[in-house]
Amino acid sequence: MTTLHVRLDDKRKKQAQKILAELGLDLSAAVRIFIHQICITDGVPLQLLTENGFSVEEEEMLLRDARAARAGKGVKRYRNVDDLFAAYAAIDDRHASAV
């Protein structure tokens, strides 16, 4: 058996303890379960998300697409809203007929 020391701020520790207590667990048990799941799954047993709720890959793709759009790449301009809606309806109609 080995001992693991983890540094974290008091606020997060108390928050985690409260949540785990509602589940009937303490921090030590939760960490043991987490490590056990790492071994079972041969990886991290949870999805790591950015603060915006996206995976790192999704967020990188969104940021890349936003930069491209700002630079005018892959962006189609419309003279008015009616033209935009007509183009959108045509795409929607093509999608519906393909299904």
C-alpha positions as semicolon CSV with decimal commas, in nm:
position;residue;x (nm);y (nm);z (nm)
1;M;0,000;0,000;0,000
2;T;0,127;0,350;-0,079
3;T;0,032;0,701;0,031
4;L;-0,059;0,970;-0,218
5;H;-0,039;1,339;-0,132
6;V;-0,244;1,583;-0,339
7;R;-0,232;1,961;-0,323
8;L;-0,554;2,149;-0,387
9;D;-0,719;2,462;-0,256
10;D;-0,944;2,440;0,050
11;K;-1,254;2,558;-0,136
12;R;-1,233;2,277;-0,394
13;K;-1,155;2,020;-0,125
14;K;-1,459;2,118;0,082
15;Q;-1,681;2,127;-0,227
16;A;-1,565;1,778;-0,330
17;Q;-1,605;1,644;0,024
18;K;-1,963;1,771;0,038
19;I;-2,055;1,610;-0,295
20;L;-1,881;1,283;-0,208
21;A;-2,044;1,269;0,136
22;E;-2,384;1,279;-0,035
23;L;-2,269;0,972;-0,229
24;G;-2,143;0,800;0,085
25;L;-1,777;0,842;-0,009
26;D;-1,478;1,024;0,131
27;L;-1,194;1,176;-0,072
28;S;-0,965;0,877;-0,024
29;A;-1,228;0,633;-0,152
30;A;-1,305;0,857;-0,450
31;V;-0,937;0,881;-0,545
32;R;-0,899;0,501;-0,513
33;I;-1,204;0,452;-0,737
34;F;-1,067;0,702;-0,989
35;I;-0,727;0,531;-1,005
36;H;-0,894;0,190;-1,030
37;Q;-1,098;0,314;-1,329
38;I;-0,782;0,450;-1,494
39;C;-0,637;0,100;-1,476
40;I;-0,957;-0,066;-1,602
41;T;-1,010;0,171;-1,895
42;D;-0,639;0,217;-1,970
43;G;-0,700;0,592;-1,978
44;V;-0,868;0,879;-1,800
45;P;-1,224;0,761;-1,723
46;L;-1,392;1,092;-1,790
47;Q;-1,427;1,344;-2,068
48;L;-1,197;1,641;-2,018
49;L;-1,376;1,962;-2,116
50;T;-1,275;2,325;-2,135
51;E;-1,453;2,584;-1,923
52;N;-1,691;2,634;-2,218
53;G;-1,802;2,270;-2,208
54;F;-1,619;2,159;-2,522
55;S;-1,347;1,901;-2,560
56;V;-1,004;2,048;-2,633
57;E;-1,034;1,929;-2,995
58;E;-1,381;2,083;-3,035
59;E;-1,269;2,414;-2,892
60;E;-0,961;2,423;-3,118
61;M;-1,183;2,353;-3,421
62;L;-1,430;2,627;-3,322
63;L;-1,152;2,880;-3,268
64;R;-0,987;2,785;-3,600
65;D;-1,321;2,820;-3,783
66;A;-1,391;3,154;-3,612
67;R;-1,049;3,287;-3,718
68;A;-1,112;3,169;-4,076
69;A;-1,456;3,332;-4,079
70;R;-1,312;3,660;-3,951
71;A;-1,056;3,644;-4,232
72;G;-1,339;3,591;-4,482
73;K;-1,243;3,232;-4,569
74;G;-1,538;3,008;-4,647
75;V;-1,782;3,291;-4,581
76;K;-2,057;3,370;-4,827
77;R;-2,208;3,716;-4,813
78;Y;-2,572;3,791;-4,889
79;R;-2,727;4,118;-5,004
80;N;-3,019;4,085;-4,767
81;V;-3,187;3,854;-4,518
82;D;-3,427;3,715;-4,779
83;D;-3,134;3,588;-4,988
84;L;-2,979;3,432;-4,678
85;F;-3,303;3,254;-4,585
86;A;-3,350;3,133;-4,944
87;A;-3,000;2,983;-4,945
88;Y;-3,063;2,821;-4,608
89;A;-3,398;2,678;-4,726
90;A;-3,228;2,530;-5,033
91;I;-2,971;2,357;-4,814
92;D;-3,245;2,233;-4,583
93;D;-3,449;2,103;-4,881
94;R;-3,147;1,915;-5,020
95;H;-3,086;1,760;-4,678
96;A;-3,451;1,656;-4,638
97;S;-3,461;1,490;-4,982
98;A;-3,139;1,298;-4,906
99;V;-3,293;1,141;-4,595
